[in-house]
Amino acid sequence: MSVVIRVIGLSLLALGMFIYPQEVLNSAGASLTLWWRFVLPALLPFFILSELLMASGFVHFLGVFLESLMRPIFRLPGQAAFVVAMGYTSGFPMGAVLTARLRKAGKISRIEGERLLAFTNNPSPGFMFGAVASGMLGKPSLGVVLAASVYLANLMVGFLFRFYHFSASPAQSLRLPSFQQAWHELKTAQLQDKRTLGQLLSDSIKQSFTTVLMVGGFMAFFSVILRLLNIWRITFLLASLSHYLVRAIPLSIQQAFFNGLLEMTIGCQQSIQAVPIINQQIALLALLMGWSGLSVFAQIIGFISGTDLRIAPFIAARTLHGIFALGLSQLFLKFAKLPVMALPSQSLSPQSQFWSTWHLSLLMFLGASGILLSLAASQRLHR
């Protein structure tokens, strides 16, 4: 039955591309322009950096120090802290890429990989502050509310997933980390990798470019699918059916919501246009960014396809993330005294948006790494 549905779906998609070639060209071109101008420069340096750090043994070095932090909180090995830091600073699909790498290398079990995958994929700080808060909303200060809601909600999901497939096995005593032990792990990892520095840099660039090209392909393909669904009025029909059941929510908002379930960026833009009240805008934006969209789901499935990691726990985590982020956003708006100043999106040039994205991601990465190392050091001093 699934094969028949797949064949019918692909046939309808091919038919739609033949009937509406100009619409397909425009939607694919727009998504690739977005990828070329923002996604490629924002993600590629972080992909290359992560490849170099993993190959140089830095992840093994970091894992020794952060084992005593990650185990009791998330029931994950210390090396998972690197995935958390990179995933939170550069956005999806970095968390999925690095989780798959650790699983293929045998550094984490399948259950640990699914726990890690559940809370290391979210929008980048540049997207929330630059694209959404400053560009779409025209209110940069609301980026604090969005980012705090999304990040804290994701950490809550990570803490809940520590109970995922939990077995009451005998507690293992955590040994006090030492610099000698961490240095030994780093040197061992370097000795196992026989590549020269030139080969390492070349392989990192090639692997990173392949990964970021996959991201562009997913963006273009799902942009075309969403455009065809809108032409065929399928999302409108779904929104109309939902509006018939829940008449309290306007039809335009429900249509923006269904578009956001498929593609997050388009859903965020349409949500701002459809919702007149700022609190409701923030609520819907937080929900959609927590959910991420089927386009991101397809990227995650593609990157973990070479492992035994399952997608069902990730979908459950995204559902929880969206609900938690929505609730936290309203809580922050109620109690936080934030100056909301309007800023026209036209005043932000593509160049300034790119640099703000890069700077925010870099600062977030350095800050997250510093916090994790400080917590590990404080735990070591207090023992």
C-alpha positions as CSV (number, residue, x, y, z in Angstrom):
1,M,0.0,0.0,0.0
2,S,2.8,2.4,0.9
3,V,4.5,1.7,-2.5
4,V,1.2,2.6,-4.3
5,I,0.8,5.8,-2.4
6,R,4.4,6.7,-3.1
7,V,4.0,6.1,-6.8
8,I,0.8,8.1,-7.0
9,G,2.3,11.0,-5.0
10,L,5.4,11.2,-7.2
11,S,3.3,10.9,-10.4
12,L,1.1,13.9,-9.2
13,L,4.2,15.8,-8.4
14,A,5.8,15.2,-11.8
15,L,2.5,16.1,-13.5
16,G,2.3,19.4,-11.6
17,M,5.9,20.2,-12.6
18,F,4.9,19.7,-16.3
19,I,1.7,21.7,-16.0
20,Y,3.2,24.7,-14.0
21,P,6.8,24.9,-15.2
22,Q,7.1,28.7,-14.5
23,E,5.8,28.3,-11.0
24,V,8.2,25.5,-10.3
25,L,11.1,27.6,-11.8
26,N,10.2,30.6,-9.6
27,S,9.7,28.7,-6.4
28,A,12.9,26.7,-6.8
29,G,14.9,29.8,-7.9
30,A,13.7,31.8,-4.8
31,S,14.7,29.0,-2.4
32,L,18.1,28.6,-4.1
33,T,18.6,32.3,-3.9
34,L,17.9,32.2,-0.2
35,W,20.3,29.2,0.2
36,W,23.1,31.0,-1.8
37,R,22.8,34.3,0.0
38,F,22.2,33.2,3.6
39,V,22.3,29.5,4.2
40,L,25.5,28.6,2.4
41,P,27.7,31.4,4.0
42,A,26.1,30.9,7.4
43,L,26.4,27.0,7.5
44,L,29.5,26.2,5.5
45,P,32.1,27.6,7.9
46,F,30.5,25.8,10.8
47,F,30.4,22.5,8.9
48,I,34.1,22.8,8.0
49,L,35.0,23.8,11.6
50,S,33.1,20.9,13.1
51,E,34.8,18.4,10.7
52,L,38.2,19.7,11.7
53,L,37.4,19.7,15.4
54,M,36.1,16.1,15.3
55,A,39.1,14.9,13.2
56,S,41.6,16.7,15.4
57,G,40.4,14.9,18.6
58,F,39.0,18.1,20.2
59,V,35.6,16.3,20.7
60,H,37.3,13.5,22.6
61,F,39.2,16.0,24.7
62,L,36.0,17.9,25.5
63,G,34.1,14.7,26.2
64,V,36.3,13.8,29.1
65,F,35.7,17.1,30.9
66,L,32.0,17.2,30.2
67,E,31.1,13.6,31.0
68,S,30.2,14.6,34.6
69,L,27.8,17.3,33.3
70,M,26.1,15.5,30.4
71,R,25.5,12.1,32.2
72,P,23.4,13.2,35.1
73,I,21.4,15.9,33.2
74,F,20.8,14.2,29.8
75,R,22.2,10.7,30.2
76,L,24.6,11.3,27.3
77,P,28.3,10.9,27.0
78,G,30.5,14.0,27.3
79,Q,31.2,14.1,23.6
80,A,27.5,14.9,23.0
81,A,28.2,18.4,24.5
82,F,30.0,19.3,21.3
83,V,26.9,18.5,19.3
84,V,24.8,20.6,21.7
85,A,27.0,23.6,21.3
86,M,27.3,23.4,17.5
87,G,23.6,22.6,17.1
88,Y,22.4,25.5,19.2
89,T,24.8,28.0,17.5
90,S,24.6,27.1,13.8
91,G,21.0,25.7,13.7
92,F,19.7,22.7,11.9
93,P,20.7,20.4,10.4
94,M,24.0,20.6,12.2
95,G,22.8,18.6,15.2
96,A,21.6,15.7,13.0
97,V,24.9,15.7,11.0
98,L,27.1,15.5,14.1
99,T,24.8,13.0,15.8
100,A,25.0,10.7,12.8
101,R,28.8,11.1,12.8
102,L,29.1,10.0,16.4
103,R,26.7,7.1,15.9
104,K,28.6,5.8,12.8
105,A,31.9,6.1,14.8
106,G,30.3,4.0,17.6
107,K,30.8,6.8,20.2
108,I,27.1,6.7,21.2
109,S,24.4,4.0,21.3
110,R,21.2,4.1,19.2
111,I,19.2,5.3,22.3
112,E,21.8,7.9,23.1
113,G,21.7,9.1,19.5
114,E,17.9,9.4,19.5
115,R,18.1,11.4,22.8
116,L,20.7,13.7,21.3
117,L,18.9,14.1,18.1
118,A,15.7,15.2,20.0
119,F,17.1,18.5,21.3
120,T,20.0,19.6,19.1
121,N,18.1,20.8,16.1
122,N,16.6,24.2,16.2
123,P,16.7,27.5,14.2
124,S,20.0,29.4,14.4
125,P,20.2,32.6,16.5
126,G,20.8,34.5,13.2
127,F,17.5,33.3,11.8
128,M,15.6,34.2,15.0
129,F,17.2,37.6,15.6
130,G,18.0,38.7,12.0
131,A,15.4,37.1,9.7
132,V,12.4,36.9,11.9
133,A,12.6,39.5,14.6
134,S,14.4,42.2,12.7
135,G,13.4,41.4,9.1
136,M,9.9,40.0,9.3
137,L,8.6,41.5,12.5
138,G,10.6,44.8,12.4
139,K,11.1,44.5,16.2
140,P,14.6,43.3,17.0
141,S,14.1,43.2,20.7
142,L,11.5,40.4,20.3
143,G,14.3,38.2,19.1
144,V,15.3,37.8,22.8
145,V,11.8,36.4,23.5
146,L,11.8,34.0,20.5
147,A,15.4,32.8,21.1
148,A,14.8,32.3,24.9
149,S,11.6,30.4,24.3
150,V,13.0,28.1,21.6
151,Y,16.3,27.4,23.4
152,L,14.8,26.8,26.8
153,A,12.0,24.7,25.4
154,N,14.6,22.5,23.6
155,L,16.6,22.1,26.8
156,M,13.4,21.0,28.5
157,V,12.8,18.4,25.8
158,G,16.4,17.2,26.2
159,F,15.8,16.8,30.0
160,L,12.6,14.9,29.4
161,F,14.3,12.6,26.9
162,R,16.7,11.5,29.6
163,F,13.9,9.2,30.6
164,Y,13.5,7.8,27.1
165,H,14.2,4.1,27.2
166,F,15.4,4.5,30.7
167,S,16.4,1.3,32.5
168,A,17.1,1.2,36.2
169,S,20.6,-0.2,35.8
170,P,23.2,0.1,38.6
171,A,24.5,3.6,38.9
172,Q,28.0,4.2,37.5
173,S,30.3,6.3,39.6
174,L,31.6,9.3,37.6
175,R,35.3,9.7,37.8
176,L,36.9,13.0,38.3
177,P,38.2,14.2,34.9
178,S,41.9,15.1,34.6
179,F,43.8,17.0,32.0
180,Q,46.1,14.1,31.4
181,Q,43.2,11.8,30.6
182,A,41.7,14.3,28.2
183,W,45.0,14.9,26.5
184,H,45.5,11.2,26.1
185,E,42.2,10.9,24.4
186,L,43.0,13.7,22.1
187,K,46.4,12.2,21.1
188,T,44.9,8.8,20.6
189,A,42.3,10.2,18.3
190,Q,45.0,12.0,16.3
191,L,47.1,8.9,16.0
192,Q,44.1,6.9,14.7
193,D,43.6,9.4,11.9
194,K,46.6,9.1,9.6
195,R,45.7,12.0,7.3
196,T,48.0,15.0,6.9
197,L,46.8,18.5,7.7
198,G,46.3,19.2,4.0
199,Q,44.3,16.0,3.5
200,L,42.3,16.8,6.6
201,L,41.4,20.3,5.4
202,S,40.6,19.0,1.9
203,D,38.3,16.2,3.1
204,S,36.6,18.6,5.6
205,I,35.8,21.1,2.8
206,K,34.5,18.4,0.4
207,Q,32.4,16.8,3.1
208,S,31.0,20.1,4.2
209,F,30.2,21.2,0.7
210,T,28.4,18.0,0.0
211,T,26.3,18.4,3.2
212,V,25.4,22.0,2.5
213,L,24.5,21.1,-1.1
214,M,22.0,18.5,0.3
215,V,20.5,21.3,2.4
216,G,20.0,23.4,-0.7
217,G,18.4,20.5,-2.6
218,F,15.9,19.9,0.2
219,M,15.0,23.6,0.3
220,A,14.4,23.7,-3.4
221,F,12.4,20.5,-3.6
222,F,10.1,21.3,-0.6
223,S,9.6,24.8,-1.9
224,V,8.3,23.4,-5.2
225,I,6.0,20.9,-3.3
226,L,4.6,23.7,-1.1
227,R,4.0,25.9,-4.1
228,L,2.1,23.1,-6.0
229,L,0.0,22.4,-2.8
230,N,-1.0,26.1,-2.7
231,I,-1.8,26.1,-6.4
232,W,-4.0,23.0,-6.0
233,R,-5.5,24.7,-2.9
234,I,-4.7,21.7,-0.8
235,T,-3.5,23.7,2.1
236,F,-6.5,26.0,1.8
237,L,-8.8,22.9,1.9
238,L,-7.1,21.6,5.0
239,A,-7.3,25.1,6.6
240,S,-11.0,25.3,5.7
241,L,-11.7,21.9,7.2
242,S,-9.9,22.9,10.4
243,H,-11.8,26.3,10.4
244,Y,-15.1,24.4,10.1
245,L,-14.1,22.5,13.3
246,V,-12.5,25.4,15.1
247,R,-14.3,28.6,14.1
248,A,-12.7,30.7,16.7
249,I,-9.4,30.8,14.7
250,P,-9.6,32.9,11.5
251,L,-9.1,31.0,8.2
252,S,-6.0,33.0,7.2
253,I,-4.2,32.1,10.4
254,Q,-5.0,28.4,10.0
255,Q,-3.7,28.5,6.4
256,A,-0.5,30.1,7.6
257,F,-0.2,27.4,10.3
258,F,-0.6,24.5,7.7
259,N,2.0,26.1,5.4
260,G,4.3,26.4,8.4
261,L,3.9,22.7,9.2
262,L,5.4,22.0,5.8
263,E,8.0,24.8,5.5
264,M,9.0,26.9,8.5
265,T,10.3,30.1,6.9
266,I,7.2,30.5,4.6
267,G,4.9,29.7,7.5
268,C,6.6,32.4,9.7
269,Q,6.3,35.0,7.1
270,Q,2.6,34.3,6.4
271,S,1.9,34.1,10.1
272,I,3.1,37.6,10.6
273,Q,0.9,38.8,7.7
274,A,-2.2,36.9,8.9
275,V,-2.1,37.6,12.7
276,P,-2.7,41.3,13.8
277,I,-1.8,41.0,17.5
278,I,1.8,40.8,18.5
279,N,1.3,38.2,21.3
280,Q,-0.4,35.9,18.9
281,Q,2.3,36.5,16.3
282,I,5.0,35.5,18.8
283,A,3.0,32.4,19.9
284,L,2.6,31.1,16.4
285,L,6.2,31.9,15.5
286,A,7.5,30.0,18.5
287,L,5.2,27.1,17.7
288,L,6.4,26.8,14.1
289,M,10.1,27.3,14.9
290,G,9.8,24.6,17.6
291,W,8.1,22.2,15.1
292,S,10.6,23.1,12.3
293,G,8.5,21.8,9.4
294,L,8.5,18.7,7.2
295,S,11.2,20.2,5.1
296,V,13.6,20.0,8.0
297,F,12.3,16.5,8.9
298,A,13.3,15.4,5.4
299,Q,16.8,16.8,5.9
300,I,17.1,15.0,9.2
301,I,15.9,11.7,7.6
302,G,18.5,12.2,4.9
303,F,21.4,12.8,7.2
304,I,20.6,9.8,9.6
305,S,19.7,7.4,6.8
306,G,23.1,5.7,7.1
307,T,22.5,4.9,10.7
308,D,20.0,2.9,12.8
309,L,18.5,6.1,14.4
310,R,14.8,6.3,14.1
311,I,12.8,9.4,13.2
312,A,9.7,8.8,15.4
313,P,11.3,10.0,18.6
314,F,12.5,13.1,16.7
315,I,8.9,13.9,15.6
316,A,7.6,13.5,19.1
317,A,10.4,15.8,20.4
318,R,9.5,18.5,17.8
319,T,5.9,18.3,18.9
320,L,6.8,18.9,22.5
321,H,9.3,21.6,21.5
322,G,6.6,23.5,19.6
323,I,4.2,23.3,22.6
324,F,6.8,24.3,25.2
325,A,8.1,27.2,23.1
326,L,4.6,28.5,22.6
327,G,3.9,28.5,26.3
328,L,7.2,30.0,27.3
329,S,6.9,32.8,24.7
330,Q,3.7,33.9,26.3
331,L,5.2,33.6,29.8
332,F,8.2,35.8,28.8
333,L,6.0,38.4,27.1
334,K,3.9,38.6,30.3
335,F,6.7,39.1,32.8
336,A,9.6,40.5,30.7
337,K,9.7,44.3,30.3
338,L,11.2,44.5,26.8
339,P,11.4,47.7,24.8
340,V,9.7,46.9,21.5
341,M,10.9,49.3,18.9
342,A,9.8,49.1,15.3
343,L,12.5,48.8,12.7
344,P,11.5,48.5,9.0
345,S,12.8,45.4,7.4
346,Q,13.9,47.4,4.3
347,S,16.6,49.0,6.4
348,L,18.4,45.7,6.8
349,S,20.5,44.9,3.7
350,P,21.3,41.3,2.8
351,Q,24.9,42.0,3.7
352,S,24.1,43.3,7.2
353,Q,21.7,40.4,7.7
354,F,24.4,37.9,6.8
355,W,27.0,39.5,9.0
356,S,24.6,39.7,12.0
357,T,23.8,36.0,11.4
358,W,27.5,35.1,11.4
359,H,28.4,37.2,14.4
360,L,25.5,35.9,16.5
361,S,26.2,32.3,15.6
362,L,29.9,32.7,16.4
363,L,29.2,34.5,19.7
364,M,26.6,31.9,20.7
365,F,29.1,29.1,20.0
366,L,31.9,30.7,22.0
367,G,29.5,31.5,24.8
368,A,28.0,28.0,24.9
369,S,31.5,26.4,24.9
370,G,32.6,28.7,27.7
371,I,29.6,28.0,29.8
372,L,29.9,24.2,29.4
373,L,33.6,24.3,30.3
374,S,33.0,26.6,33.3
375,L,30.3,24.3,34.6
376,A,32.6,21.3,34.2
377,A,35.5,23.2,35.9
378,S,33.2,24.3,38.8
379,Q,32.0,20.7,39.4
380,R,35.7,19.6,39.5
381,L,36.6,22.2,42.0
382,H,33.7,21.5,44.3
383,R,34.4,17.8,44.5
